[in-house]
Amino acid sequence: MSDNYPRMLYKKGGTNPEPVHGHILGIKVVQNATEEDDAQEDGWHRTTIEAVDAARPAAEGQAGDDAPKKAGPGRPRKDAEVSK
């Protein structure tokens, strides 16, 4: 067995979640690269940071140009009529 395995993977809300570095994450132990690849396809990550970041909603402006934008001070809604 390689020195890199077994390896722990993390997933927000995964199996049997528990506190890890200030977040509640599931932990999965994989024994080889094939198991790791399969787990990563199912949303498991090598680091807690990657697991937490993957669970966050996409940042505004990254969802595509036609995604609804939030109105704010000095910023009309995208679908608002502009009077001239």
C-alpha distance (Angstrom), angle and dihedral (degrees) to the residues before:
residue distance angle dihedral
M1 . . .
S2 3.78 . .
D3 3.80 123.2 .
N4 3.83 87.8 -117.2
Y5 3.81 93.9 64.7
P6 2.93 144.4 112.3
R7 3.82 90.4 41.5
M8 3.80 131.9 -180.0
L9 3.81 120.0 -128.3
Y10 3.80 127.5 -168.6
K11 3.80 136.4 -145.2
K12 3.80 131.3 177.9
G13 3.80 105.4 -114.4
G14 3.79 92.6 1.9
T15 3.79 127.7 148.1
N16 3.82 114.7 -41.4
P17 3.82 95.4 -6.2
E18 3.79 117.9 -148.2
P19 3.81 137.5 169.8
V20 3.80 112.5 -74.6
H21 3.82 121.8 168.7
G22 3.80 92.4 -23.6
H23 3.82 96.0 -46.6
I24 3.78 133.9 91.3
L25 3.80 105.5 -117.7
G26 3.75 138.5 163.1
I27 3.80 116.1 -122.0
K28 3.78 124.9 -147.4
V29 3.79 126.0 -177.8
V30 3.80 117.2 -148.1
Q31 3.79 124.6 -165.5
N32 3.82 101.5 -157.2
A33 3.80 145.8 6.5
T34 3.81 93.7 -88.7
E35 3.82 91.7 55.9
E36 3.80 89.7 45.7
D37 3.82 92.9 51.5
D38 3.81 91.2 49.1
A39 3.81 91.6 48.2
Q40 3.81 92.8 48.5
E41 3.82 89.3 52.8
D42 3.82 86.1 55.9
G43 3.82 92.1 53.3
W44 3.82 102.4 -92.2
H45 3.82 118.3 140.8
R46 3.80 137.6 -155.6
T47 3.80 95.1 -129.3
T48 3.79 135.6 39.1
I49 3.81 89.4 -126.6
E50 3.81 91.8 56.8
A51 3.83 90.8 48.0
V52 3.81 93.2 50.8
D53 3.82 93.5 44.1
A54 3.81 91.8 49.8
A55 3.81 90.4 54.6
R56 3.83 94.1 53.3
P57 3.81 118.8 97.4
A58 3.79 114.5 -105.0
A59 3.79 113.3 -86.6
E60 3.80 117.2 -105.1
G61 3.78 111.5 -86.2
Q62 3.81 93.7 27.3
A63 3.80 96.1 82.8
G64 3.80 93.8 76.0
D65 3.78 136.5 -81.8
D66 3.79 95.3 -81.7
A67 3.82 95.1 51.4
P68 3.82 113.4 116.8
K69 3.79 112.4 -96.5
K70 3.78 124.9 -143.7
A71 3.77 116.4 -114.0
G72 3.78 116.1 -123.9
P73 3.79 140.7 164.0
G74 3.80 108.3 -47.5
R75 3.77 91.1 -0.2
P76 3.82 118.6 100.0
R77 3.76 120.4 -150.4
K78 3.77 112.2 -91.4
D79 3.81 92.0 -118.2
A80 3.84 95.1 44.1
E81 3.79 118.4 114.2
V82 3.77 114.7 -111.7
S83 3.80 114.3 -137.9
K84 3.79 118.7 -148.6
